[in-house]
Amino acid sequence: MKGIASAALKNLSRPDLIERRAFLNGAWVARDEKHEVVDPANGERLTDVAACSFEDVEAAVEAAKGAFSNWRDKLPAERGQILRIWGKLMRDNAQDLATIMTAEQGKPLAESLGEISYAANFLDWFAAEGERAYGETIPSHLPGSRLSVHMQPLGVTVAITPWNFPSAMITRKAGAALTAGCTMIVKPAPETPLSALALAKLAQEAGIPAGVFQVITGDAAPLARRLLEHADVRAFSFTGSTEVGRILLTQSAATIKKASLELGGHAPFILFDDADLSKAVAGCIAAKFATSGQDCLAANRIYVQRGLYDRFVHRFAEAASELTVGHGLNPGSDIGPMTRASVAEKCRHQIAQALSAGARLVCGGQDSPLGGNFVTPTVLADVTDDMLIAREETFGPVAAIFPFDDEQEVLVRANATEMGLAAYVYTNDLARAMRLADRLEYGMVAVNTPKFTGAPIPFGGWKQSGLGREGSRHGLSEYLEAKYVCFGNLAA
């Protein structure tokens, strides 16, 4: 397994997509101080990237501020055309972009290819939606006056993006911001800067002007804080943990920034006796183990009604046992390494605590023979609500299954969390599905399907799973301000 990622990166069709410099004001900037990028599968050093300074933050904000007026004044169709070219370049270079992503993030190559397509779709979708940023006319309550509302871009914006979806979370934010007429500075996760820099190279080739889209690399916490405290930054978007989201919101409070936060998940997967067992097993495998379980949408609490419970546990464990663990660049790998060692350790800790408290190990549980950041897909049955895995998001390939008796009981248990991002329901009872869709305290509910995301949908959560929405027309509005205009004395 040693050297798989580094060898793959040396054989890219476009080796120039491996960029080690930050992208500031249309220029590639090297720095003496470096940040190491490693293959999470084996800890091998892949390369170093520039570690930016506070001075770089100041320069980036100044460049974004200077570029804003010209970018804002372009016609929406002109901005959209540039975004479409960027998306086409992503598709043209999908294999290389996916290889880079798998090398630094760890997910199986097939999933990385899927993410590149998903990411490019946001650019196409927002390119069109930018031409529909409509305002409104208000019937006047003042004699001789005409009242209207104009939607105008905010100005300089910031995106702080995660390591689990290092390309899609950039385009979902930048597609909306840029089509609205804003400029954007991206601070990618330290684990996955290469994906962000490769996108910046393609953005430059697409014709995005200097200062409109920039990428700052280096230590996340101090750079993010500097960006969020800057008075000229008008809005920010963050995808990551609820804990970090609270910190960033506090740091932005002094300058009253508009915030879009997509935070923790802890999703319930609720399976009723009347559901199709085969479809439910396949759906739950997809909902639990995509991105090796490192997904805010991952099914974290699997509630199964007692009439189907034993059969589901058996069939689900069989399917989980068939998943192949390996380097993401190995053909046939279903589960890659955890991107961070701390995530692997959290999985092991939750397994140990659940077993000590009475949970039943159905499959997995042991350390992977590959060692390091690899976690064997694990299924725990007879889990109870007081166990740690019931109270904390896992973010790894560990499935916790809980029995339940009736609809009202499971509804209360599913809602008993500070999180409220996504929930899954499997039932053939339409009335029950509609009741739960209404009463589950989550921003997104998927009924009889594990797949529901995409550019047209308003992605986001309730409670402490976030603020605002990404994707859809609602995602565009995160980067627009409403300006009311009153024209008086028109009767004269």
ABEGO torsion letter per residue (X at the ends): XBGAAAAAAAABABAAABBABBBBGGBBBBBABBBBBBBAAAGBBABBBBBBBAAAAAAAAAAAAAAAAAAAABBAAAAAAAAAAAAAAAAAAAAAAAAAAAAAAGBBAAAAAAAAAAAAAAAAAAAAAAAABBBBBBBBABBGBBBBBBBBBAEBBBBBBBAABAAAAAAAAAAAAAAAGBBBBBBBBAABAAAAAAAAAAAAAAGBBBGABBBBBEBAAAAAAAAAABAABABBBBBEBAAAAAAAAAAAAAAGBBBBBBBBBGBBBBBBAABBAAAAAAAAAAAAABGGGBBAABBABBBBBAAAAAAAAAAAAAAAAABBBBBAABBGBABBBBABAAAAAAAAAAAAAAAAAGBBBABEGBBBAAEEABBBBBBBBGBBAABAAAABBAGBBBBBBBBBABAAAAAAAAABBABBABBBBBBABAAAAAAAAAABBBABBBBGBABABEAABBBEBBEAAEBEBBEEAAAAAAABBBBBBBBBGAAX
